[in-house]
Amino acid sequence: MNWITFLVHLLRNDQSLLTIIESDYTFIDRSLAQLYGLDWPEDAEVDGSGFRRVLLNSESPRGGVLGMSAIHLATSYPTRTSPVLRGRWILESLIGDEVPPPPPNVPALVEPGEQVKPATLRQQLEEHRKNPDCAACHNRMDPLGFGLENFDALGRWRTQENGLAIDASGTLPSGESFSGPAQLRKIILSKKDKVMKHLVRKMVGYAYGRQLNKFDRCVIEEGYRALQANEFRPSSLISTIATSFPFRHRFYAKQD
């Protein structure tokens, strides 16, 4: 998958982890080139997976993980996109905020073909958010997901849904407003401290192979300071984790 190739490239070349949020290149194979509407460069850099690194122009919406079809597909339903799932993914997986589960007996959205009059998902969700039990979380998730609505369930770029123009703008509870994936990336980049701290927690947990606890906070803080001091290059974080006391003194229960 191209996002795995993308992350491996970052790690092997010790490039800034902020590139996860915003980048001027991506990796594609022939199928993704067609889906993204990009030319297949015969002379581009090739890795063992068959993906090729291509530079993106300043107008391209494909920079960073938010421009990758794997993310769009994983946060959609089989027949339609889901601003809710996409917004939740951004909050939980990228920024590191917790989102509580939905309350019981929440009515489902009307599926395509069921509504009497054409409506975009935005219009349906606006009705959905009139329920005060739903509004608290949806006011956080939905605006983020709306910023990716130009990508369909497969990640193809589109400008209309059900014959209606797509509105990819959003306003966060903090008052920050944006329109489209490019401006959404800028908003997330302004929250890079939260994004990178969440990434540090994930990498520490992966390296330790267990749930983190309060005693690991010092390693997380030290790892983040190392990233800050070294232009967010992953080598500094990996070195911090590998030389930390919990990593060097891991305990494994005796197996019978």
N, C-alpha and C positions, 0 to 999 in steps of 0.2 A: 504494500500500500504506500501511496506517495507520502503520507504524513510520517510513516516510520522512516522512509528514506530521508525525509527532510530532517527529522530529529537526529538520526545517525550522522548525517552530514554536519549538523551543528556540533555534536560531541567530538567527532573525529577531527574537525578543523578548529575546535575551540573558539567558536564564534559566539557572540553575545546571545544569551538566552532571551533577550528582548526581541530577537528576530522571530520568536514564536508568535508574538503579537503582530508585528509588522515587518514585512520583508519586501525586497524588490526583486525576488526570484521565487520560483517554485520548481517542483519536479513533476514531470509528466511522462507518460508513455503514449503510444499512438491513440489509444482509446480516450485518454484524458485530454489529449490535444484536441480531438474532435469535440468532446463534451464542453471543454472550456472555450472553444472557438479560437484556439491558438495554432499557429503554424508549427508543423513538426520539423524541428531543425536537424538535418542530417549530420551536421558537424558539431553538435552540442556535446558537452561533457556527459559521458555515460558511466554508470556504475554497474555493479554486478547484478542488480535487480532488474535491469532493463529500463530504468527511468533515466530521463535526461534533465539536467539542470538548465532552466531557461530564465532569462531576465524578463522582467515585466515592465511595461511602461507605466508612467505615473498615474494613468487613468484606470489601470487594471484593478478589478476588485479581488484578485486572487492572492494578494499578499498575506502571509501569516496563516495560521491554522484556520482562521475564520473564513478564508477563501477556498478551503479544500472541500471537495465533494464528499469525502469520507465523513466529515463532521455534519454536513447537510443531510446526508442519508441516515446517519445514526440518530439524528434528532428530528426525524420526520415519521409520519405514518405511511403505510404502503401507498395510499392514494392522494395524500396531501402533505403539505408542510405543517409544522407546529411551532408557532412563535413561543408557546409555553415551554415545550421541551427544549427549544434552542436557548431561550432565555435562562432556563434552569441550568442547562449545561454550562453556559457562560458564568453564571453565579457560582455554581458548585465546583466545576472542574477547572475553570480558568482563574477566577478571582478568589475562590476559597470560602465563599459565604455559605451558610447553611440555609436550606429552605425546608420548612416543615411539610409533612404530607398533607394532601388536600382533605378537607372535611368530608364526612360521609354524605351520601345522597346528593352529590353535585351532578346536575344534569349534563349530559354530553352535548357537544356542539352538533349542529345539523350537518350531516354529510353532504358532499356534492350531489346534486340532483334531487335532494329532498326539499330544499327551500323553494318557496313559491316564487320569490323574486331573487335574482342574482345578488350575491353579497360576498364581499371579501372576508377573509378570516379576521381581519382587523375589526370589521363591522360586527361580526358575530361575537368576538371577544369583548367588545365594548358593552354589548348587552350582558354578557356573562359577568363582567366586573361590577354590574349594578348590585349584585348580591354582596352585601357587606362582609359575609364570611369568606368570600373569594378575593375581595379587592385587596386586602393587605399584602398577600403574596404576589398576586397578579400584577399589581402596580410596580413591583420590582422586576418581575420576570418578563412580562409581555413587551415593554418598550425595547428591551435588549433583543428579543426575538424578532420584533418588527424590523430592526435594522438589517436582518438577513432575509427578509421576505422576497427580495429580488432573485434569490436562489430557490429553484423549485425543489421537490423532494429528492431529486437526483443530483442537485447542485448545478443545474443549467441556469444560465442567466435569463431572466424574463422581465418584462415591464408591465404585464397585465395578468389579471386573474379573473376568470369568469367574464371576460370582456370589459373589466373595469381596471383603471390604472392602479398600480400598486403604490401605496403610501408607505415608504420605508423609513419614516421619521419616528422619533420617540423622544419622550421627556422622562428622565429618571426622577425618583422621589427627591433627589438632591437639587433638582432644578436644572441640571445639565441637559441640553437638547442636542440632537444630532439628526442627520438624514443620510441613510445609506451606510453600507459597510465601511467605507473609507473613514467617515467621521466617527463611526462606532469604534473603530480601531484606535482612533485618537483618544477617545474617552477612556478606553481600557488602558491605553498606554499611560495615561495620566494617573492610573491606579497601579502602576508597575510595582510599587512596594508590596501591595497585597498579593499581586500575581506571583511575584518572585518568592515571597515568604511561603505561599502555598506550595509552590514548586519545590522549595527546599524541604518542607515537611514530607512531601510525597517521596522525594529521593532518599531522605533519611529513613523513612519507613520501609522503602523497598530494600535499601542496603541492609537494614537490621533484620528484615524478614519477620517483623512482628508489629503489633499495635504500639504506637508511641505512648509515652506516659509523661508526667510532669518533670521527670528527671532528664528527659531528652531536650527540654526547652533550651538549655544552654548550648547544646550542639546546633540546634536550629538557628539560634541567634548568632552563633559564631559563623555558621555557614553563610548566613545572609550578609554579615559584615564582610566576609571574604569576597562574596560576589560583588558587593558595592565597591570594594577597594580595587577590583580587577575587571572593571567594565563588564560585569555580569558574565564573564567567561566560565564555562562549566568546569574547567580543570581546577579552579580554585575551590569550588564546592566539593568536587570529588575528593580532592586531597584532604580537605577538612573532615569529611565523613570517614575516610579510610584511616586517618590517624586519631580519630576520636576514641575515648576510653571505651564506650559501649561496643564499638565495632571491634576493637582489638581484644576485648574480654567477653565475647559472646558466650552465653551459657546454653548448652543443649541438654535437655532432659535425657536421662539414660533410657535407651530403648530396650524392652524385654526381648 
